[in-house]
Amino acid sequence: MKSVLIFIVILFVAIQFIPSKIQNPKTDKNLEIKAPKEVMAIFKKSCYDCHSNEVKVPWYASVAPASFFIKRHVELGREWLNFSIWNKYTPKQKDKKLGQIFKAVTHAMPLPSYIKFHKDTKLSQKQINLIQKWTGKIPY
Ligand code: HEC
């Protein structure tokens, strides 16, 4: 029994050496999305931790194995939608992403596992309406 515990402790220490640090690449501010103040405030608060190059990492997110999951979420999140490089997208890509944002805010985003740790990032109906209106998309 004791050796199992020792093994687990060694394993825990060992995985800390696997690189899983989240990097925030320096990005030209001109590439960042522009939206009215109220909309930007919501994005910054509820979306930027996965969809930007300005991810804030709490201490527990730097500890493996949690860090592995969080790094993956940020990588995937940025791949789908990165507000920091919005102006690199073509008009067609932007249009598609606006449609995806319109849908995602009603149920999928922010990720439920994220809301558990950041309760105040859950979108209120008012915030959802504000974002949806801003996207300029019509209800599906
Ligand atoms: C904890 C990380 C996290 C947060 C916070 C987050 N997202 Fe995401 N988002 C993801 C991941 C990961 C994906 C990739 C698709 C998936 O795994 O479901 C994604 C995908 C998306 C997509 C494209 C996927 C689709 O189905 O259309 C949109 C649009 C999106 N997010 C919008 C938002 C918006 C808007 C917010 C803030 C209100 C937000 N996300 C907050 C992690 C996050």
Residues whose N, C-alpha, C, O or C-beta is under 5 A from the ligand:
A	BS01	HEC	S46 C47 D49 C50 H73 L76 G77 W80 L81 K97 Q100 I101 A104 M109 P110 L111 Y114
